[in-house]
Amino acid sequence: MSDYFISEIRKTDRTGIAQVDRLLAAEGIRRDGNLDYICGLFDDDYELIGTGSCFGNTLRCMAVSRDHQGEGLLAQIITHLMDVQFSRGNTHLFVYTKCDSEKFFKDLGFSRIVRIEDQVVFMENRRDGFQRYLERLKRETAGSGVAGAEDAAGKDAAAVVMNANPFTRGHLHLVETEAAKHALVHIFMVSEEASLVPFPVRRRLILEGTAHLKNLVFHDSGPYIISAATFPSYFQKDGSAVIESHARLDLEIFTRIAAATGITSRAVGEEPKSLVTGIYNRIMREELPKAGIGVDIIPRFEVDGVPVSASDVRSVIKKGDMQKLAALVPESTRRFFESPEAAPVIARIRAAENVVHY
């Protein structure tokens, strides 16, 4: 054990990354597409015998060579990753893992949030983290100032989860449709930083674009609602399995959120061309009614017969076609992107190789 050492492996280290990929592949794991720290556990011959990674406040892609399993090395790797996270100021940590690894992480102090049998377990290093999150949502609802929100139980309350990258007329149409149909609408704004438009900007544009609607309650999503773009895929067999695991985990979490806040319906925009959304919406229609939650799939808002999407808006911004932008977004979004403070965001979008996400 004393001859083993842990070191960071940078993405520019092609030899080290190749070793990581070989080790992960031998354990039936793929290197996740979203990693911001990778480490390797080496023996005294500088051979890689273990690895682990981080992304944001999550731990990912952990494996030990079969020749060295049973030596307690995985716990050593995880301890190292937690030290790295704590040094970054991340004390609230999460892990997505295979179901048969749940006990191992429980012994290291992690608690289950959600388990989707034979697919994935979502865990955190705080025993009451998710319960405190639910209590926060209830306080935000009661203190929102929306008529009747102080006692949401039994109310006709819908929910919309949106990334709004950026906020478009399509998003506005979805919210206005729900606001006209329900006494109360909860807007969950995806707060993870995995979008070209930073969360503070996305949040501001949502609030400004919906300011005329008086029955909305706004929530930052926090760490429990994540986008499909950053859902871990390293131990899933294929892309469809990743989408299904994410959908089922997300909907299980949402069911518990709905129970805590009195939500009776969830609304989503129809996206017939999106494989991800198609699978997600199918599972949503199957699962939410079992928990007594309605599903409302809203036809997409169109301009000149073409559905409006955030991907289209980003493409227009990338091309610099501000005249076309005005037709696709609310006035408040247009004003922002025509203002000097939007310059860093526009530069980020124009520098991106691909701004169309499916």
C-alpha positions as CSV (number, residue, x, y, z in Angstrom):
1,M,0.0,0.0,0.0
2,S,2.8,2.4,0.9
3,D,4.2,2.1,-2.7
4,Y,1.0,3.4,-4.2
5,F,0.5,7.1,-4.9
6,I,-2.3,9.3,-6.3
7,S,-1.7,12.0,-8.9
8,E,-3.8,14.3,-11.1
9,I,-4.0,13.2,-14.7
10,R,-4.6,16.3,-16.9
11,K,-6.7,16.0,-20.1
12,T,-3.6,17.1,-22.1
13,D,-1.7,14.0,-20.8
14,R,-2.6,11.6,-23.7
15,T,-0.7,8.7,-22.2
16,G,-2.3,9.0,-18.9
17,I,-5.8,9.5,-20.4
18,A,-5.3,6.4,-22.6
19,Q,-4.4,4.4,-19.4
20,V,-7.5,5.7,-17.7
21,D,-9.7,4.7,-20.7
22,R,-8.2,1.2,-20.8
23,L,-8.7,0.6,-17.1
24,L,-12.3,1.9,-17.2
25,A,-13.1,-0.2,-20.3
26,A,-11.7,-3.3,-18.5
27,E,-14.3,-2.6,-15.7
28,G,-17.1,-2.0,-18.2
29,I,-17.1,1.7,-17.7
30,R,-16.7,4.6,-20.2
31,R,-15.0,7.9,-19.4
32,D,-17.7,10.4,-18.8
33,G,-18.0,13.4,-21.1
34,N,-18.2,15.8,-18.2
35,L,-15.1,15.7,-16.0
36,D,-13.2,18.6,-14.5
37,Y,-10.7,16.6,-12.5
38,I,-9.2,13.1,-13.1
39,C,-6.8,11.3,-10.8
40,G,-4.8,8.1,-11.1
41,L,-3.6,5.6,-8.5
42,F,-0.2,4.3,-9.5
43,D,2.0,1.5,-8.3
44,D,5.8,1.8,-7.9
45,D,6.3,0.9,-11.5
46,Y,4.1,3.9,-12.5
47,E,1.4,1.6,-13.8
48,L,-2.2,2.8,-13.4
49,I,-4.2,0.6,-11.0
50,G,-7.0,2.9,-10.1
51,T,-8.8,6.1,-11.1
52,G,-11.5,8.5,-10.1
53,S,-12.9,11.8,-11.3
54,C,-15.0,14.8,-10.4
55,F,-17.4,17.1,-12.2
56,G,-18.8,20.0,-10.3
57,N,-19.8,18.6,-6.9
58,T,-20.1,15.0,-8.1
59,L,-17.8,12.1,-7.9
60,R,-17.5,10.0,-11.1
61,C,-15.7,7.3,-13.1
62,M,-14.2,5.4,-10.2
63,A,-12.5,2.0,-10.8
64,V,-9.7,-0.2,-9.5
65,S,-7.9,-2.8,-11.6
66,R,-9.2,-6.3,-10.9
67,D,-5.7,-7.4,-9.9
68,H,-5.8,-5.0,-7.0
69,Q,-9.5,-5.2,-5.9
70,G,-10.0,-6.1,-2.2
71,E,-7.1,-3.9,-1.1
72,G,-9.2,-0.9,0.0
73,L,-7.9,1.2,-2.9
74,L,-11.3,2.5,-4.0
75,A,-11.9,4.0,-0.6
76,Q,-8.5,5.7,-0.9
77,I,-9.4,7.1,-4.3
78,I,-12.7,8.4,-3.0
79,T,-11.0,10.0,0.0
80,H,-8.6,11.8,-2.3
81,L,-11.5,13.0,-4.5
82,M,-13.4,14.3,-1.5
83,D,-10.3,16.2,-0.3
84,V,-10.0,17.8,-3.8
85,Q,-13.7,18.8,-3.6
86,F,-13.3,20.2,-0.1
87,S,-10.3,22.2,-1.2
88,R,-12.5,23.7,-3.9
89,G,-15.1,24.7,-1.3
90,N,-17.5,21.9,-2.3
91,T,-18.6,20.2,0.9
92,H,-22.0,18.9,-0.3
93,L,-21.1,16.1,-2.6
94,F,-23.1,13.7,-4.8
95,V,-22.5,10.4,-6.5
96,Y,-24.4,8.4,-9.1
97,T,-23.5,4.8,-9.0
98,K,-24.6,1.2,-9.8
99,C,-27.1,-0.3,-7.5
100,D,-24.7,-3.0,-6.3
101,S,-22.3,-0.2,-5.1
102,E,-24.8,1.5,-2.8
103,K,-23.6,-0.2,0.4
104,F,-20.0,0.7,-0.3
105,F,-20.8,4.4,-0.5
106,K,-23.2,4.2,2.5
107,D,-20.2,2.9,4.5
108,L,-18.3,6.0,3.4
109,G,-21.0,8.3,4.8
110,F,-23.2,8.8,1.7
111,S,-27.0,8.6,2.0
112,R,-29.5,7.5,-0.7
113,I,-31.6,10.1,-2.3
114,V,-33.2,8.0,-5.1
115,R,-32.7,4.4,-6.2
116,I,-33.9,3.3,-9.7
117,E,-33.7,-0.5,-9.4
118,D,-31.2,-2.2,-11.8
119,Q,-30.2,1.3,-13.2
120,V,-28.8,3.9,-10.8
121,V,-28.5,5.1,-7.2
122,F,-28.2,8.9,-6.5
123,M,-26.5,9.6,-3.2
124,E,-25.2,12.5,-1.2
125,N,-22.9,13.0,1.8
126,R,-25.6,14.6,3.9
127,R,-28.2,12.6,5.7
128,D,-30.8,15.3,5.6
129,G,-29.7,17.2,2.4
130,F,-32.8,16.4,0.3
131,Q,-35.2,16.9,3.2
132,R,-33.8,20.3,3.8
133,Y,-34.2,21.1,0.1
134,L,-37.8,20.1,0.2
135,E,-38.3,22.4,3.3
136,R,-36.7,25.2,1.3
137,L,-39.1,24.8,-1.5
138,K,-42.0,24.9,0.9
139,R,-40.7,28.1,2.5
140,E,-40.3,29.7,-1.0
141,T,-43.8,28.8,-1.9
142,A,-45.4,30.0,1.3
143,G,-43.4,33.3,1.2
144,S,-43.8,34.0,-2.5
145,G,-46.6,36.5,-2.1
146,V,-48.8,34.6,-4.6
147,A,-52.4,34.5,-3.5
148,G,-53.2,31.2,-1.8
149,A,-49.6,29.9,-2.0
150,E,-49.1,30.1,1.8
151,D,-51.3,27.0,2.0
152,A,-50.6,25.1,-1.3
153,A,-52.2,21.8,-0.1
154,G,-55.2,20.9,-2.2
155,K,-54.6,23.7,-4.7
156,D,-54.5,23.3,-8.5
157,A,-50.7,23.7,-8.9
158,A,-48.6,23.0,-12.0
159,A,-44.9,22.9,-12.4
160,V,-42.5,23.8,-15.3
161,V,-38.8,22.9,-15.2
162,M,-36.7,24.9,-17.6
163,N,-33.1,25.6,-18.5
164,A,-33.9,28.6,-20.7
165,N,-30.6,28.8,-22.5
166,P,-31.8,31.5,-23.2
167,F,-35.4,32.3,-22.4
168,T,-37.4,32.3,-25.7
169,R,-41.0,33.0,-26.9
170,G,-41.4,29.2,-26.7
171,H,-40.7,29.2,-23.0
172,L,-43.0,32.2,-22.5
173,H,-45.8,30.4,-24.4
174,L,-45.4,27.4,-22.1
175,V,-45.5,29.4,-19.0
176,E,-48.4,31.6,-20.1
177,T,-50.4,28.5,-21.1
178,E,-50.0,27.0,-17.7
179,A,-50.6,30.2,-15.8
180,A,-53.9,30.6,-17.6
181,K,-55.0,27.0,-16.7
182,H,-53.8,26.7,-13.1
183,A,-54.2,28.7,-9.8
184,L,-50.5,28.4,-9.2
185,V,-47.4,27.5,-11.3
186,H,-44.0,26.6,-9.9
187,I,-41.1,27.5,-12.2
188,F,-38.0,25.4,-11.5
189,M,-35.0,27.1,-13.0
190,V,-32.2,24.7,-13.7
191,S,-29.3,26.3,-11.8
192,E,-26.4,24.0,-12.7
193,E,-23.7,25.8,-14.8
194,A,-23.6,23.7,-17.9
195,S,-25.1,26.1,-20.4
196,L,-23.7,28.7,-22.7
197,V,-25.8,31.3,-21.0
198,P,-24.8,31.5,-17.3
199,F,-27.4,30.8,-14.7
200,P,-27.6,34.4,-13.3
201,V,-28.5,35.6,-16.8
202,R,-30.9,32.8,-17.5
203,R,-32.6,33.4,-14.1
204,R,-32.9,37.1,-14.8
205,L,-34.4,36.6,-18.3
206,I,-37.0,34.2,-16.9
207,L,-38.1,36.6,-14.2
208,E,-38.2,39.6,-16.5
209,G,-40.0,37.7,-19.3
210,T,-42.7,36.5,-17.0
211,A,-43.1,39.6,-14.8
212,H,-46.7,40.2,-16.1
213,L,-47.9,36.9,-14.7
214,K,-48.9,37.0,-11.0
215,N,-49.4,33.4,-10.1
216,L,-45.9,32.1,-10.5
217,V,-43.5,30.8,-7.8
218,F,-39.9,30.6,-8.7
219,H,-37.3,28.1,-7.4
220,D,-33.6,27.7,-8.2
221,S,-33.4,23.9,-9.0
222,G,-30.4,23.3,-6.8
223,P,-28.4,20.1,-7.1
224,Y,-31.3,17.7,-7.2
225,I,-32.7,18.6,-10.7
226,I,-29.9,18.3,-13.3
227,S,-30.0,18.5,-17.1
228,A,-29.6,15.5,-19.4
229,A,-26.4,17.2,-20.7
230,T,-24.6,16.5,-17.4
231,F,-26.3,13.3,-16.3
232,P,-23.5,10.7,-15.8
233,S,-23.3,8.1,-18.6
234,Y,-20.1,6.2,-17.6
235,F,-21.8,3.0,-16.3
236,Q,-24.8,3.0,-18.7
237,K,-24.8,0.5,-21.6
238,D,-25.9,3.0,-24.3
239,G,-27.4,6.3,-25.0
240,S,-31.0,5.2,-24.6
241,A,-30.2,3.7,-21.2
242,V,-28.7,7.0,-20.1
243,I,-31.8,8.9,-21.2
244,E,-34.1,6.4,-19.4
245,S,-32.1,6.3,-16.2
246,H,-32.0,10.1,-16.1
247,A,-35.8,10.4,-16.8
248,R,-36.7,7.8,-14.1
249,L,-34.4,9.3,-11.5
250,D,-35.6,12.9,-12.3
251,L,-39.2,11.9,-12.2
252,E,-38.8,10.0,-8.9
253,I,-37.2,13.2,-7.4
254,F,-40.0,15.3,-8.9
255,T,-42.7,13.1,-7.4
256,R,-41.3,13.8,-4.0
257,I,-41.0,17.5,-4.7
258,A,-44.6,17.5,-5.8
259,A,-45.8,15.8,-2.7
260,A,-44.0,18.4,-0.5
261,T,-45.2,21.4,-2.4
262,G,-48.7,20.4,-3.5
263,I,-48.0,20.2,-7.2
264,T,-50.7,18.4,-9.1
265,S,-49.5,18.6,-12.7
266,R,-46.3,19.0,-14.8
267,A,-46.1,20.7,-18.1
268,V,-43.5,20.2,-20.9
269,G,-43.1,21.5,-24.4
270,E,-43.6,19.0,-27.2
271,E,-40.4,18.3,-29.2
272,P,-41.2,15.7,-31.9
273,K,-37.7,15.9,-33.4
274,S,-35.8,15.3,-30.2
275,L,-34.9,11.7,-29.3
276,V,-34.1,12.7,-25.7
277,T,-37.3,14.5,-25.1
278,G,-39.4,11.8,-26.8
279,I,-38.1,9.1,-24.5
280,Y,-38.4,11.4,-21.5
281,N,-42.0,12.4,-22.3
282,R,-43.0,8.8,-22.8
283,I,-41.7,7.8,-19.4
284,M,-43.2,10.9,-17.8
285,R,-46.7,9.9,-19.2
286,E,-46.2,6.4,-17.8
287,E,-44.9,7.3,-14.3
288,L,-46.3,10.6,-13.1
289,P,-50.0,9.6,-13.2
290,K,-49.1,6.6,-10.9
291,A,-48.3,9.3,-8.3
292,G,-51.5,11.2,-9.0
293,I,-49.7,13.9,-11.0
294,G,-51.1,15.0,-14.4
295,V,-48.9,15.5,-17.5
296,D,-49.6,18.3,-19.9
297,I,-47.6,18.3,-23.1
298,I,-47.9,21.7,-24.8
299,P,-47.6,22.0,-28.6
300,R,-44.6,24.0,-29.5
301,F,-44.9,27.8,-30.2
302,E,-44.2,28.5,-33.8
303,V,-42.9,31.5,-35.8
304,D,-43.7,31.4,-39.5
305,G,-44.6,27.7,-39.1
306,V,-41.3,26.8,-37.5
307,P,-41.2,25.7,-33.8
308,V,-39.1,28.1,-31.7
309,S,-36.2,26.5,-29.8
310,A,-33.4,27.7,-27.6
311,S,-31.0,26.0,-30.0
312,D,-32.3,28.1,-32.9
313,V,-31.9,31.2,-30.8
314,R,-28.3,30.4,-30.0
315,S,-27.7,29.7,-33.7
316,V,-29.1,33.1,-34.6
317,I,-26.9,34.8,-31.9
318,K,-23.9,32.9,-33.2
319,K,-24.6,34.3,-36.7
320,G,-25.2,37.8,-35.4
321,D,-28.7,38.0,-37.0
322,M,-30.3,40.3,-34.3
323,Q,-33.3,41.1,-36.5
324,K,-34.3,37.4,-36.6
325,L,-33.5,37.2,-32.9
326,A,-36.3,39.7,-32.2
327,A,-38.9,37.4,-33.6
328,L,-37.8,34.4,-31.5
329,V,-37.5,35.9,-28.0
330,P,-39.5,38.1,-25.6
331,E,-38.7,41.8,-25.6
332,S,-36.7,41.5,-22.3
333,T,-34.5,38.8,-23.8
334,R,-33.9,40.9,-27.0
335,R,-33.0,44.0,-24.9
336,F,-30.4,42.0,-22.9
337,F,-28.7,40.6,-26.0
338,E,-28.6,44.1,-27.6
339,S,-27.0,45.6,-24.5
340,P,-23.3,45.9,-23.7
341,E,-23.5,43.6,-20.7
342,A,-24.4,40.7,-23.1
343,A,-21.0,40.9,-24.8
344,P,-19.3,38.1,-22.8
345,V,-22.3,35.8,-23.3
346,I,-22.5,36.5,-27.0
347,A,-18.7,35.9,-27.3
348,R,-19.1,32.6,-25.5
349,I,-21.9,31.5,-27.9
350,R,-20.0,32.5,-31.0
351,A,-16.9,30.7,-29.7
352,A,-18.8,27.4,-29.2
353,E,-18.3,24.8,-31.9
354,N,-21.8,23.5,-31.6
355,V,-24.8,25.5,-30.2
356,V,-27.5,23.0,-31.3
357,H,-28.3,20.5,-28.6
358,Y,-30.7,17.6,-28.9
